[in-house]
Amino acid sequence: MTTTLITGANKGLGFETARRLVGAGHTVYVASRDAGRGRLAAERLGARAVALDVTDDASVTAAVRAVEAGGGLDVLVNNAGIQVEMGDDGQVVAGAAEVTAEMMRRTFETNVFGMVRVLHTFLPLLRRSGAPVVVNVSSGLASLSRMTDPGRPGHAYAGVAYPASKAAVNMVTVQYAKAFPEMRINAVEPGFTRTDLNGNSGRQTVEQGAEIIVRMAQVGPDGPTGGYFDAEGPLAW
Ligand code: NAP
């Protein structure tokens, strides 16, 4: 029996990933910063609910205790994320001329420091699993090689905070994967997906976007680690 926790799973890609992994037979914790929204989502999916705000130490510690009491953890999907420079219409409202240290801090607080907080706090539980797996939800906008290639669609993206935070997610992934070779730890790029993150301006459905998250959540001990993937395969950093 595989137990999986997905942060930010009350909606969007996290919710769809939870739905698919419940279908695959995992015991799934829908982690949500709003306990009510998380409970509703979990009820719809036949999953467990746990309150978890990635920016809050006490909240993450309490979530670890609850999951430990429930029997432990095998798979952690670090999915919660924000894109502060994105307007409700899916247009970037703060490019290089407008981005502030405060916007950078808010973005990193959730997308990077939050991910490390969750990883660090769940690490003892994961290490007790026979086959621990971590999926860090990154972005194509994290790729330095893509962002410097004018032929790539992401090249035109003007925001600074979100791509910088996801580039940090990729480096966090690489360093954790080297430190814990007994775990499978990968970064994934879901692709441009219609969710609240981008004012539902994305090109793909959540079913398509969740594909690589679901796949990497199910890698076995012989699967890849320390990599960066989209649904088509490995990506260049
Ligand atoms: P979404 O629908 O806006 O969902 C984001 C989720 O993260 C929500 O459940 C949100 O909770 C949660 N969250 C935000 N801050 C949190 C915090 N401090 N603690 C716990 N949860 C928090 O967006 P999405 O598109 O599904 O995004 C999921 C992941 O995919 C993100 O990491 C995003 O960067 C990544 N991604 C998305 C796309 C895309 O095109 N959509 C492309 C590449 C990567 P609330 O409901 O409480 O706000």
Residues whose N, C-alpha, C, O or C-beta is under 5 A from the ligand:
A	BS01	NAP	G8 A9 N10 K11 G12 L13 G14 R33 D34 L52 D53 V54 T55 N79 A80 G81 T110 V137 S138 S139 P190 G191 F192 T193 T195 D196 L197 G202
